[in-house]
Amino acid sequence: MPTVIGHHDVKDKDHWLASPKREEVFGPMGITNIRTFVNPENPTQVAVMMDVPDLDVLNTAMQTEEMKAAMAYDGVLPETLVILVEA
């Protein structure tokens, strides 16, 4: 099961950290071990690390309206999103 990192900018770090949306959207995909990270020198830069059982499912989900709505709720700036996959 590969580990995936998604890093991006957010409008409000505290709101993003407190949000239940990560579990709500990633949990049903079987994604586990979700961890959050914040750049201490620029708290609008954040990351999520997680174990993803099916990368195709994740990639498809990233294009859905549900995922776009979750990112908007979390204050994610989608144009800054970069996804890295464990090599």
PDB file of N, CA, C and O in Angstrom:
ATOM      1  N   MET A   1       0.851  -1.177   0.000  1.00  0.00           N
ATOM      2  CA  MET A   1       0.000   0.000   0.000  1.00  0.00           C
ATOM      3  C   MET A   1       0.894   1.236   0.000  1.00  0.00           C
ATOM      4  O   MET A   1       1.645   1.450   0.952  1.00  0.00           O
ATOM      5  N   PRO A   2       0.828   2.050  -1.048  1.00  0.00           N
ATOM      6  CA  PRO A   2       1.704   3.225  -1.099  1.00  0.00           C
ATOM      7  C   PRO A   2       1.258   4.327  -0.137  1.00  0.00           C
ATOM      8  O   PRO A   2       0.079   4.473   0.185  1.00  0.00           O
ATOM      9  N   THR A   3       2.237   5.079   0.297  1.00  0.00           N
ATOM     10  CA  THR A   3       1.982   6.277   1.077  1.00  0.00           C
ATOM     11  C   THR A   3       1.949   7.449   0.111  1.00  0.00           C
ATOM     12  O   THR A   3       2.778   7.551  -0.794  1.00  0.00           O
ATOM     13  N   VAL A   4       0.981   8.330   0.314  1.00  0.00           N
ATOM     14  CA  VAL A   4       0.800   9.494  -0.549  1.00  0.00           C
ATOM     15  C   VAL A   4       0.878  10.745   0.318  1.00  0.00           C
ATOM     16  O   VAL A   4       0.369  10.778   1.438  1.00  0.00           O
ATOM     17  N   ILE A   5       1.526  11.774  -0.225  1.00  0.00           N
ATOM     18  CA  ILE A   5       1.572  13.083   0.423  1.00  0.00           C
ATOM     19  C   ILE A   5       0.889  14.077  -0.503  1.00  0.00           C
ATOM     20  O   ILE A   5       1.190  14.133  -1.695  1.00  0.00           O
ATOM     21  N   GLY A   6      -0.011  14.841   0.034  1.00  0.00           N
ATOM     22  CA  GLY A   6      -0.609  15.951  -0.700  1.00  0.00           C
ATOM     23  C   GLY A   6      -0.252  17.228   0.033  1.00  0.00           C
ATOM     24  O   GLY A   6      -0.586  17.386   1.208  1.00  0.00           O
ATOM     25  N   HIS A   7       0.421  18.138  -0.645  1.00  0.00           N
ATOM     26  CA  HIS A   7       0.701  19.409   0.025  1.00  0.00           C
ATOM     27  C   HIS A   7       0.079  20.547  -0.778  1.00  0.00           C
ATOM     28  O   HIS A   7      -0.008  20.511  -2.005  1.00  0.00           O
ATOM     29  N   HIS A   8      -0.348  21.557  -0.026  1.00  0.00           N
ATOM     30  CA  HIS A   8      -1.079  22.674  -0.628  1.00  0.00           C
ATOM     31  C   HIS A   8      -1.145  23.823   0.359  1.00  0.00           C
ATOM     32  O   HIS A   8      -0.751  23.689   1.517  1.00  0.00           O
ATOM     33  N   ASP A   9      -1.639  24.931  -0.103  1.00  0.00           N
ATOM     34  CA  ASP A   9      -1.848  26.094   0.762  1.00  0.00           C
ATOM     35  C   ASP A   9      -3.304  26.117   1.218  1.00  0.00           C
ATOM     36  O   ASP A   9      -4.194  25.614   0.533  1.00  0.00           O
ATOM     37  N   VAL A  10      -3.522  26.702   2.372  1.00  0.00           N
ATOM     38  CA  VAL A  10      -4.873  26.860   2.918  1.00  0.00           C
ATOM     39  C   VAL A  10      -5.077  28.303   3.358  1.00  0.00           C
ATOM     40  O   VAL A  10      -4.125  29.047   3.595  1.00  0.00           O
ATOM     41  N   LYS A  11      -6.340  28.671   3.459  1.00  0.00           N
ATOM     42  CA  LYS A  11      -6.680  30.022   3.911  1.00  0.00           C
ATOM     43  C   LYS A  11      -6.504  30.176   5.423  1.00  0.00           C
ATOM     44  O   LYS A  11      -6.086  31.231   5.900  1.00  0.00           O
ATOM     45  N   ASP A  12      -6.829  29.110   6.177  1.00  0.00           N
ATOM     46  CA  ASP A  12      -6.831  29.176   7.641  1.00  0.00           C
ATOM     47  C   ASP A  12      -6.375  27.833   8.192  1.00  0.00           C
ATOM     48  O   ASP A  12      -7.117  26.851   8.148  1.00  0.00           O
ATOM     49  N   LYS A  13      -5.170  27.794   8.704  1.00  0.00           N
ATOM     50  CA  LYS A  13      -4.579  26.556   9.211  1.00  0.00           C
ATOM     51  C   LYS A  13      -5.422  25.934  10.317  1.00  0.00           C
ATOM     52  O   LYS A  13      -5.625  24.719  10.312  1.00  0.00           O
ATOM     53  N   ASP A  14      -5.915  26.721  11.256  1.00  0.00           N
ATOM     54  CA  ASP A  14      -6.672  26.176  12.379  1.00  0.00           C
ATOM     55  C   ASP A  14      -7.971  25.532  11.909  1.00  0.00           C
ATOM     56  O   ASP A  14      -8.344  24.460  12.384  1.00  0.00           O
ATOM     57  N   HIS A  15      -8.658  26.184  10.979  1.00  0.00           N
ATOM     58  CA  HIS A  15      -9.884  25.602  10.427  1.00  0.00           C
ATOM     59  C   HIS A  15      -9.564  24.294   9.711  1.00  0.00           C
ATOM     60  O   HIS A  15     -10.268  23.299   9.886  1.00  0.00           O
ATOM     61  N   TRP A  16      -8.504  24.294   8.904  1.00  0.00           N
ATOM     62  CA  TRP A  16      -8.110  23.097   8.156  1.00  0.00           C
ATOM     63  C   TRP A  16      -7.787  21.944   9.107  1.00  0.00           C
ATOM     64  O   TRP A  16      -8.235  20.818   8.890  1.00  0.00           O
ATOM     65  N   LEU A  17      -7.021  22.216  10.151  1.00  0.00           N
ATOM     66  CA  LEU A  17      -6.651  21.165  11.102  1.00  0.00           C
ATOM     67  C   LEU A  17      -7.869  20.586  11.813  1.00  0.00           C
ATOM     68  O   LEU A  17      -7.915  19.385  12.081  1.00  0.00           O
ATOM     69  N   ALA A  18      -8.846  21.418  12.118  1.00  0.00           N
ATOM     70  CA  ALA A  18     -10.023  20.969  12.870  1.00  0.00           C
ATOM     71  C   ALA A  18     -11.081  20.299  12.002  1.00  0.00           C
ATOM     72  O   ALA A  18     -12.020  19.702  12.529  1.00  0.00           O
ATOM     73  N   SER A  19     -10.949  20.384  10.708  1.00  0.00           N
ATOM     74  CA  SER A  19     -11.993  19.905   9.811  1.00  0.00           C
ATOM     75  C   SER A  19     -12.154  18.379   9.843  1.00  0.00           C
ATOM     76  O   SER A  19     -11.163  17.650   9.883  1.00  0.00           O
ATOM     77  N   PRO A  20     -13.404  17.902   9.825  1.00  0.00           N
ATOM     78  CA  PRO A  20     -13.666  16.464   9.744  1.00  0.00           C
ATOM     79  C   PRO A  20     -13.679  15.941   8.305  1.00  0.00           C
ATOM     80  O   PRO A  20     -13.844  14.740   8.092  1.00  0.00           O
ATOM     81  N   LYS A  21     -13.511  16.810   7.330  1.00  0.00           N
ATOM     82  CA  LYS A  21     -13.686  16.428   5.924  1.00  0.00           C
ATOM     83  C   LYS A  21     -12.707  15.367   5.445  1.00  0.00           C
ATOM     84  O   LYS A  21     -13.078  14.516   4.636  1.00  0.00           O
ATOM     85  N   ARG A  22     -11.462  15.394   5.923  1.00  0.00           N
ATOM     86  CA  ARG A  22     -10.490  14.389   5.472  1.00  0.00           C
ATOM     87  C   ARG A  22     -11.007  12.988   5.739  1.00  0.00           C
ATOM     88  O   ARG A  22     -11.013  12.140   4.846  1.00  0.00           O
ATOM     89  N   GLU A  23     -11.440  12.746   6.969  1.00  0.00           N
ATOM     90  CA  GLU A  23     -11.963  11.415   7.317  1.00  0.00           C
ATOM     91  C   GLU A  23     -13.228  11.101   6.536  1.00  0.00           C
ATOM     92  O   GLU A  23     -13.428   9.967   6.100  1.00  0.00           O
ATOM     93  N   GLU A  24     -14.080  12.100   6.358  1.00  0.00           N
ATOM     94  CA  GLU A  24     -15.346  11.878   5.656  1.00  0.00           C
ATOM     95  C   GLU A  24     -15.141  11.464   4.206  1.00  0.00           C
ATOM     96  O   GLU A  24     -15.842  10.576   3.719  1.00  0.00           O
ATOM     97  N   VAL A  25     -14.198  12.085   3.505  1.00  0.00           N
ATOM     98  CA  VAL A  25     -14.029  11.768   2.081  1.00  0.00           C
ATOM     99  C   VAL A  25     -13.026  10.646   1.840  1.00  0.00           C
ATOM    100  O   VAL A  25     -13.206   9.856   0.914  1.00  0.00           O
ATOM    101  N   PHE A  26     -11.981  10.558   2.648  1.00  0.00           N
ATOM    102  CA  PHE A  26     -10.965   9.535   2.410  1.00  0.00           C
ATOM    103  C   PHE A  26     -11.301   8.198   3.071  1.00  0.00           C
ATOM    104  O   PHE A  26     -10.935   7.146   2.547  1.00  0.00           O
ATOM    105  N   GLY A  27     -11.983   8.221   4.199  1.00  0.00           N
ATOM    106  CA  GLY A  27     -12.317   6.994   4.918  1.00  0.00           C
ATOM    107  C   GLY A  27     -13.037   5.954   4.072  1.00  0.00           C
ATOM    108  O   GLY A  27     -12.633   4.791   4.071  1.00  0.00           O
ATOM    109  N   PRO A  28     -14.101   6.336   3.343  1.00  0.00           N
ATOM    110  CA  PRO A  28     -14.820   5.360   2.528  1.00  0.00           C
ATOM    111  C   PRO A  28     -13.979   4.740   1.404  1.00  0.00           C
ATOM    112  O   PRO A  28     -14.352   3.705   0.853  1.00  0.00           O
ATOM    113  N   MET A  29     -12.848   5.369   1.064  1.00  0.00           N
ATOM    114  CA  MET A  29     -11.956   4.824   0.042  1.00  0.00           C
ATOM    115  C   MET A  29     -10.956   3.839   0.626  1.00  0.00           C
ATOM    116  O   MET A  29     -10.116   3.305  -0.098  1.00  0.00           O
ATOM    117  N   GLY A  30     -11.040   3.595   1.932  1.00  0.00           N
ATOM    118  CA  GLY A  30     -10.109   2.689   2.586  1.00  0.00           C
ATOM    119  C   GLY A  30      -8.769   3.321   2.914  1.00  0.00           C
ATOM    120  O   GLY A  30      -7.826   2.628   3.295  1.00  0.00           O
ATOM    121  N   ILE A  31      -8.683   4.636   2.767  1.00  0.00           N
ATOM    122  CA  ILE A  31      -7.449   5.361   3.081  1.00  0.00           C
ATOM    123  C   ILE A  31      -7.299   5.427   4.594  1.00  0.00           C
ATOM    124  O   ILE A  31      -8.242   5.762   5.312  1.00  0.00           O
ATOM    125  N   THR A  32      -6.097   5.101   5.066  1.00  0.00           N
ATOM    126  CA  THR A  32      -5.843   5.030   6.502  1.00  0.00           C
ATOM    127  C   THR A  32      -4.594   5.809   6.868  1.00  0.00           C
ATOM    128  O   THR A  32      -3.873   6.316   6.009  1.00  0.00           O
ATOM    129  N   ASN A  33      -4.363   5.889   8.166  1.00  0.00           N
ATOM    130  CA  ASN A  33      -3.154   6.486   8.715  1.00  0.00           C
ATOM    131  C   ASN A  33      -2.962   7.919   8.207  1.00  0.00           C
ATOM    132  O   ASN A  33      -1.866   8.304   7.799  1.00  0.00           O
ATOM    133  N   ILE A  34      -4.037   8.693   8.239  1.00  0.00           N
ATOM    134  CA  ILE A  34      -4.004  10.081   7.762  1.00  0.00           C
ATOM    135  C   ILE A  34      -3.311  10.958   8.803  1.00  0.00           C
ATOM    136  O   ILE A  34      -3.719  11.016   9.963  1.00  0.00           O
ATOM    137  N   ARG A  35      -2.252  11.640   8.359  1.00  0.00           N
ATOM    138  CA  ARG A  35      -1.487  12.517   9.236  1.00  0.00           C
ATOM    139  C   ARG A  35      -1.408  13.901   8.624  1.00  0.00           C
ATOM    140  O   ARG A  35      -1.310  14.037   7.405  1.00  0.00           O
ATOM    141  N   THR A  36      -1.449  14.929   9.457  1.00  0.00           N
ATOM    142  CA  THR A  36      -1.409  16.308   8.971  1.00  0.00           C
ATOM    143  C   THR A  36      -0.104  16.972   9.390  1.00  0.00           C
ATOM    144  O   THR A  36       0.476  16.654  10.429  1.00  0.00           O
ATOM    145  N   PHE A  37       0.343  17.911   8.542  1.00  0.00           N
ATOM    146  CA  PHE A  37       1.592  18.627   8.777  1.00  0.00           C
ATOM    147  C   PHE A  37       1.387  20.097   8.450  1.00  0.00           C
ATOM    148  O   PHE A  37       0.600  20.444   7.569  1.00  0.00           O
ATOM    149  N   VAL A  38       2.102  20.959   9.170  1.00  0.00           N
ATOM    150  CA  VAL A  38       2.038  22.404   8.964  1.00  0.00           C
ATOM    151  C   VAL A  38       3.464  22.946   8.927  1.00  0.00           C
ATOM    152  O   VAL A  38       4.301  22.575   9.750  1.00  0.00           O
ATOM    153  N   ASN A  39       3.726  23.816   7.975  1.00  0.00           N
ATOM    154  CA  ASN A  39       5.017  24.493   7.915  1.00  0.00           C
ATOM    155  C   ASN A  39       5.049  25.526   9.048  1.00  0.00           C
ATOM    156  O   ASN A  39       4.271  26.479   9.022  1.00  0.00           O
ATOM    157  N   PRO A  40       5.925  25.358  10.037  1.00  0.00           N
ATOM    158  CA  PRO A  40       5.935  26.294  11.167  1.00  0.00           C
ATOM    159  C   PRO A  40       6.350  27.715  10.784  1.00  0.00           C
ATOM    160  O   PRO A  40       6.042  28.666  11.502  1.00  0.00           O
ATOM    161  N   GLU A  41       7.043  27.859   9.665  1.00  0.00           N
ATOM    162  CA  GLU A  41       7.463  29.187   9.238  1.00  0.00           C
ATOM    163  C   GLU A  41       6.442  29.862   8.327  1.00  0.00           C
ATOM    164  O   GLU A  41       6.491  31.076   8.127  1.00  0.00           O
ATOM    165  N   ASN A  42       5.525  29.083   7.780  1.00  0.00           N
ATOM    166  CA  ASN A  42       4.440  29.624   6.957  1.00  0.00           C
ATOM    167  C   ASN A  42       3.228  28.717   7.148  1.00  0.00           C
ATOM    168  O   ASN A  42       3.037  27.782   6.371  1.00  0.00           O
ATOM    169  N   PRO A  43       2.403  28.976   8.170  1.00  0.00           N
ATOM    170  CA  PRO A  43       1.321  28.066   8.518  1.00  0.00           C
ATOM    171  C   PRO A  43       0.208  27.936   7.472  1.00  0.00           C
ATOM    172  O   PRO A  43      -0.718  27.146   7.658  1.00  0.00           O
ATOM    173  N   THR A  44       0.284  28.687   6.393  1.00  0.00           N
ATOM    174  CA  THR A  44      -0.701  28.464   5.327  1.00  0.00           C
ATOM    175  C   THR A  44      -0.261  27.327   4.407  1.00  0.00           C
ATOM    176  O   THR A  44      -1.023  26.917   3.532  1.00  0.00           O
ATOM    177  N   GLN A  45       0.955  26.813   4.589  1.00  0.00           N
ATOM    178  CA  GLN A  45       1.444  25.669   3.823  1.00  0.00           C
ATOM    179  C   GLN A  45       1.289  24.422   4.674  1.00  0.00           C
ATOM    180  O   GLN A  45       1.874  24.306   5.750  1.00  0.00           O
ATOM    181  N   VAL A  46       0.484  23.485   4.167  1.00  0.00           N
ATOM    182  CA  VAL A  46       0.163  22.284   4.934  1.00  0.00           C
ATOM    183  C   VAL A  46       0.309  21.046   4.058  1.00  0.00           C
ATOM    184  O   VAL A  46       0.461  21.139   2.840  1.00  0.00           O
ATOM    185  N   ALA A  47       0.258  19.891   4.704  1.00  0.00           N
ATOM    186  CA  ALA A  47       0.336  18.629   3.970  1.00  0.00           C
ATOM    187  C   ALA A  47      -0.459  17.552   4.688  1.00  0.00           C
ATOM    188  O   ALA A  47      -0.702  17.619   5.893  1.00  0.00           O
ATOM    189  N   VAL A  48      -0.853  16.560   3.905  1.00  0.00           N
ATOM    190  CA  VAL A  48      -1.509  15.362   4.418  1.00  0.00           C
ATOM    191  C   VAL A  48      -0.692  14.179   3.926  1.00  0.00           C
ATOM    192  O   VAL A  48      -0.318  14.122   2.755  1.00  0.00           O
ATOM    193  N   MET A  49      -0.415  13.234   4.820  1.00  0.00           N
ATOM    194  CA  MET A  49       0.240  11.981   4.444  1.00  0.00           C
ATOM    195  C   MET A  49      -0.729  10.866   4.801  1.00  0.00           C
ATOM    196  O   MET A  49      -1.335  10.882   5.873  1.00  0.00           O
ATOM    197  N   MET A  50      -0.877   9.891   3.897  1.00  0.00           N
ATOM    198  CA  MET A  50      -1.851   8.836   4.142  1.00  0.00           C
ATOM    199  C   MET A  50      -1.490   7.581   3.362  1.00  0.00           C
ATOM    200  O   MET A  50      -0.774   7.640   2.362  1.00  0.00           O
ATOM    201  N   ASP A  51      -1.987   6.465   3.823  1.00  0.00           N
ATOM    202  CA  ASP A  51      -1.797   5.187   3.144  1.00  0.00           C
ATOM    203  C   ASP A  51      -3.010   4.939   2.261  1.00  0.00           C
ATOM    204  O   ASP A  51      -4.148   4.934   2.731  1.00  0.00           O
ATOM    205  N   VAL A  52      -2.749   4.733   0.964  1.00  0.00           N
ATOM    206  CA  VAL A  52      -3.816   4.659  -0.038  1.00  0.00           C
ATOM    207  C   VAL A  52      -3.816   3.277  -0.683  1.00  0.00           C
ATOM    208  O   VAL A  52      -2.855   2.916  -1.362  1.00  0.00           O
ATOM    209  N   PRO A  53      -4.889   2.488  -0.481  1.00  0.00           N
ATOM    210  CA  PRO A  53      -4.912   1.141  -1.046  1.00  0.00           C
ATOM    211  C   PRO A  53      -5.086   1.087  -2.562  1.00  0.00           C
ATOM    212  O   PRO A  53      -4.673   0.121  -3.202  1.00  0.00           O
ATOM    213  N   ASP A  54      -5.700   2.129  -3.137  1.00  0.00           N
ATOM    214  CA  ASP A  54      -5.957   2.116  -4.579  1.00  0.00           C
ATOM    215  C   ASP A  54      -5.783   3.536  -5.131  1.00  0.00           C
ATOM    216  O   ASP A  54      -6.643   4.398  -4.951  1.00  0.00           O
ATOM    217  N   LEU A  55      -4.658   3.752  -5.802  1.00  0.00           N
ATOM    218  CA  LEU A  55      -4.360   5.085  -6.334  1.00  0.00           C
ATOM    219  C   LEU A  55      -5.352   5.515  -7.401  1.00  0.00           C
ATOM    220  O   LEU A  55      -5.658   6.702  -7.511  1.00  0.00           O
ATOM    221  N   ASP A  56      -5.861   4.574  -8.188  1.00  0.00           N
ATOM    222  CA  ASP A  56      -6.850   4.917  -9.216  1.00  0.00           C
ATOM    223  C   ASP A  56      -8.122   5.473  -8.588  1.00  0.00           C
ATOM    224  O   ASP A  56      -8.705   6.429  -9.099  1.00  0.00           O
ATOM    225  N   VAL A  57      -8.548   4.878  -7.487  1.00  0.00           N
ATOM    226  CA  VAL A  57      -9.744   5.368  -6.785  1.00  0.00           C
ATOM    227  C   VAL A  57      -9.496   6.788  -6.281  1.00  0.00           C
ATOM    228  O   VAL A  57     -10.356   7.657  -6.418  1.00  0.00           O
ATOM    229  N   LEU A  58      -8.330   7.021  -5.703  1.00  0.00           N
ATOM    230  CA  LEU A  58      -8.009   8.362  -5.208  1.00  0.00           C
ATOM    231  C   LEU A  58      -7.977   9.364  -6.354  1.00  0.00           C
ATOM    232  O   LEU A  58      -8.565  10.441  -6.251  1.00  0.00           O
ATOM    233  N   ASN A  59      -7.298   9.024  -7.443  1.00  0.00           N
ATOM    234  CA  ASN A  59      -7.188   9.943  -8.576  1.00  0.00           C
ATOM    235  C   ASN A  59      -8.554  10.285  -9.157  1.00  0.00           C
ATOM    236  O   ASN A  59      -8.809  11.436  -9.512  1.00  0.00           O
ATOM    237  N   THR A  60      -9.429   9.294  -9.253  1.00  0.00           N
ATOM    238  CA  THR A  60     -10.785   9.545  -9.746  1.00  0.00           C
ATOM    239  C   THR A  60     -11.554  10.439  -8.773  1.00  0.00           C
ATOM    240  O   THR A  60     -12.245  11.370  -9.186  1.00  0.00           O
ATOM    241  N   ALA A  61     -11.428  10.150  -7.495  1.00  0.00           N
ATOM    242  CA  ALA A  61     -12.143  10.929  -6.477  1.00  0.00           C
ATOM    243  C   ALA A  61     -11.700  12.385  -6.462  1.00  0.00           C
ATOM    244  O   ALA A  61     -12.502  13.274  -6.173  1.00  0.00           O
ATOM    245  N   MET A  62     -10.444  12.636  -6.769  1.00  0.00           N
ATOM    246  CA  MET A  62      -9.933  14.012  -6.739  1.00  0.00           C
ATOM    247  C   MET A  62     -10.632  14.889  -7.770  1.00  0.00           C
ATOM    248  O   MET A  62     -10.581  16.114  -7.662  1.00  0.00           O
ATOM    249  N   GLN A  63     -11.279  14.299  -8.758  1.00  0.00           N
ATOM    250  CA  GLN A  63     -11.963  15.062  -9.804  1.00  0.00           C
ATOM    251  C   GLN A  63     -13.448  15.282  -9.524  1.00  0.00           C
ATOM    252  O   GLN A  63     -14.122  15.969 -10.292  1.00  0.00           O
ATOM    253  N   THR A  64     -13.968  14.710  -8.439  1.00  0.00           N
ATOM    254  CA  THR A  64     -15.400  14.766  -8.178  1.00  0.00           C
ATOM    255  C   THR A  64     -15.819  16.084  -7.525  1.00  0.00           C
ATOM    256  O   THR A  64     -15.007  16.792  -6.929  1.00  0.00           O
ATOM    257  N   GLU A  65     -17.090  16.383  -7.654  1.00  0.00           N
ATOM    258  CA  GLU A  65     -17.653  17.569  -6.996  1.00  0.00           C
ATOM    259  C   GLU A  65     -17.585  17.435  -5.482  1.00  0.00           C
ATOM    260  O   GLU A  65     -17.396  18.429  -4.780  1.00  0.00           O
ATOM    261  N   GLU A  66     -17.738  16.207  -4.968  1.00  0.00           N
ATOM    262  CA  GLU A  66     -17.652  15.994  -3.523  1.00  0.00           C
ATOM    263  C   GLU A  66     -16.277  16.399  -3.002  1.00  0.00           C
ATOM    264  O   GLU A  66     -16.173  17.048  -1.961  1.00  0.00           O
ATOM    265  N   MET A  67     -15.220  16.017  -3.720  1.00  0.00           N
ATOM    266  CA  MET A  67     -13.868  16.362  -3.283  1.00  0.00           C
ATOM    267  C   MET A  67     -13.632  17.867  -3.419  1.00  0.00           C
ATOM    268  O   MET A  67     -13.013  18.482  -2.551  1.00  0.00           O
ATOM    269  N   LYS A  68     -14.121  18.451  -4.499  1.00  0.00           N
ATOM    270  CA  LYS A  68     -13.974  19.900  -4.665  1.00  0.00           C
ATOM    271  C   LYS A  68     -14.685  20.648  -3.543  1.00  0.00           C
ATOM    272  O   LYS A  68     -14.178  21.645  -3.029  1.00  0.00           O
ATOM    273  N   ALA A  69     -15.866  20.157  -3.168  1.00  0.00           N
ATOM    274  CA  ALA A  69     -16.606  20.793  -2.076  1.00  0.00           C
ATOM    275  C   ALA A  69     -15.878  20.629  -0.747  1.00  0.00           C
ATOM    276  O   ALA A  69     -15.844  21.558   0.060  1.00  0.00           O
ATOM    277  N   ALA A  70     -15.297  19.459  -0.513  1.00  0.00           N
ATOM    278  CA  ALA A  70     -14.554  19.222   0.730  1.00  0.00           C
ATOM    279  C   ALA A  70     -13.332  20.138   0.795  1.00  0.00           C
ATOM    280  O   ALA A  70     -13.033  20.706   1.845  1.00  0.00           O
ATOM    281  N   MET A  71     -12.630  20.280  -0.328  1.00  0.00           N
ATOM    282  CA  MET A  71     -11.465  21.160  -0.345  1.00  0.00           C
ATOM    283  C   MET A  71     -11.885  22.614  -0.124  1.00  0.00           C
ATOM    284  O   MET A  71     -11.204  23.356   0.584  1.00  0.00           O
ATOM    285  N   ALA A  72     -12.993  23.020  -0.721  1.00  0.00           N
ATOM    286  CA  ALA A  72     -13.482  24.381  -0.523  1.00  0.00           C
ATOM    287  C   ALA A  72     -13.857  24.603   0.948  1.00  0.00           C
ATOM    288  O   ALA A  72     -13.541  25.644   1.523  1.00  0.00           O
ATOM    289  N   TYR A  73     -14.530  23.623   1.548  1.00  0.00           N
ATOM    290  CA  TYR A  73     -14.908  23.714   2.959  1.00  0.00           C
ATOM    291  C   TYR A  73     -13.666  23.875   3.836  1.00  0.00           C
ATOM    292  O   TYR A  73     -13.660  24.646   4.796  1.00  0.00           O
ATOM    293  N   ASP A  74     -12.613  23.131   3.485  1.00  0.00           N
ATOM    294  CA  ASP A  74     -11.375  23.166   4.267  1.00  0.00           C
ATOM    295  C   ASP A  74     -10.518  24.406   4.003  1.00  0.00           C
ATOM    296  O   ASP A  74      -9.533  24.638   4.703  1.00  0.00           O
ATOM    297  N   GLY A  75     -10.889  25.200   3.001  1.00  0.00           N
ATOM    298  CA  GLY A  75     -10.107  26.380   2.674  1.00  0.00           C
ATOM    299  C   GLY A  75      -8.846  26.077   1.881  1.00  0.00           C
ATOM    300  O   GLY A  75      -7.903  26.868   1.876  1.00  0.00           O
ATOM    301  N   VAL A  76      -8.832  24.918   1.206  1.00  0.00           N
ATOM    302  CA  VAL A  76      -7.687  24.536   0.382  1.00  0.00           C
ATOM    303  C   VAL A  76      -7.671  25.399  -0.876  1.00  0.00           C
ATOM    304  O   VAL A  76      -8.712  25.625  -1.494  1.00  0.00           O
ATOM    305  N   LEU A  77      -6.499  25.876  -1.248  1.00  0.00           N
ATOM    306  CA  LEU A  77      -6.324  26.590  -2.511  1.00  0.00           C
ATOM    307  C   LEU A  77      -5.931  25.539  -3.548  1.00  0.00           C
ATOM    308  O   LEU A  77      -4.760  25.170  -3.637  1.00  0.00           O
ATOM    309  N   PRO A  78      -6.905  25.049  -4.339  1.00  0.00           N
ATOM    310  CA  PRO A  78      -6.674  23.880  -5.194  1.00  0.00           C
ATOM    311  C   PRO A  78      -5.563  24.050  -6.219  1.00  0.00           C
ATOM    312  O   PRO A  78      -4.940  23.068  -6.623  1.00  0.00           O
ATOM    313  N   GLU A  79      -5.308  25.270  -6.640  1.00  0.00           N
ATOM    314  CA  GLU A  79      -4.254  25.487  -7.629  1.00  0.00           C
ATOM    315  C   GLU A  79      -2.861  25.233  -7.047  1.00  0.00           C
ATOM    316  O   GLU A  79      -1.888  25.162  -7.798  1.00  0.00           O
ATOM    317  N   THR A  80      -2.749  25.097  -5.723  1.00  0.00           N
ATOM    318  CA  THR A  80      -1.458  24.848  -5.088  1.00  0.00           C
ATOM    319  C   THR A  80      -1.228  23.383  -4.781  1.00  0.00           C
ATOM    320  O   THR A  80      -0.149  23.022  -4.310  1.00  0.00           O
ATOM    321  N   LEU A  81      -2.211  22.523  -5.034  1.00  0.00           N
ATOM    322  CA  LEU A  81      -2.138  21.106  -4.651  1.00  0.00           C
ATOM    323  C   LEU A  81      -1.091  20.360  -5.474  1.00  0.00           C
ATOM    324  O   LEU A  81      -1.084  20.416  -6.704  1.00  0.00           O
ATOM    325  N   VAL A  82      -0.209  19.662  -4.763  1.00  0.00           N
ATOM    326  CA  VAL A  82       0.773  18.768  -5.368  1.00  0.00           C
ATOM    327  C   VAL A  82       0.647  17.425  -4.646  1.00  0.00           C
ATOM    328  O   VAL A  82       0.659  17.371  -3.417  1.00  0.00           O
ATOM    329  N   ILE A  83       0.527  16.339  -5.422  1.00  0.00           N
ATOM    330  CA  ILE A  83       0.414  15.009  -4.836  1.00  0.00           C
ATOM    331  C   ILE A  83       1.693  14.239  -5.162  1.00  0.00           C
ATOM    332  O   ILE A  83       2.117  14.166  -6.315  1.00  0.00           O
ATOM    333  N   LEU A  84       2.291  13.671  -4.126  1.00  0.00           N
ATOM    334  CA  LEU A  84       3.487  12.852  -4.251  1.00  0.00           C
ATOM    335  C   LEU A  84       3.154  11.429  -3.835  1.00  0.00           C
ATOM    336  O   LEU A  84       2.457  11.208  -2.845  1.00  0.00           O
ATOM    337  N   VAL A  85       3.658  10.466  -4.599  1.00  0.00           N
ATOM    338  CA  VAL A  85       3.402   9.051  -4.322  1.00  0.00           C
ATOM    339  C   VAL A  85       4.719   8.385  -3.969  1.00  0.00           C
ATOM    340  O   VAL A  85       5.740   8.601  -4.622  1.00  0.00           O
ATOM    341  N   GLU A  86       4.677   7.574  -2.928  1.00  0.00           N
ATOM    342  CA  GLU A  86       5.869   6.846  -2.489  1.00  0.00           C
ATOM    343  C   GLU A  86       6.448   6.057  -3.648  1.00  0.00           C
ATOM    344  O   GLU A  86       5.726   5.342  -4.343  1.00  0.00           O
ATOM    345  N   ALA A  87       7.744   6.187  -3.856  1.00  0.00           N
ATOM    346  CA  ALA A  87       8.407   5.484  -4.960  1.00  0.00           C
ATOM    347  C   ALA A  87       8.903   4.119  -4.524  1.00  0.00           C
ATOM    348  O   ALA A  87       9.486   3.389  -5.326  1.00  0.00           O
TER     349      ALA A  87
END
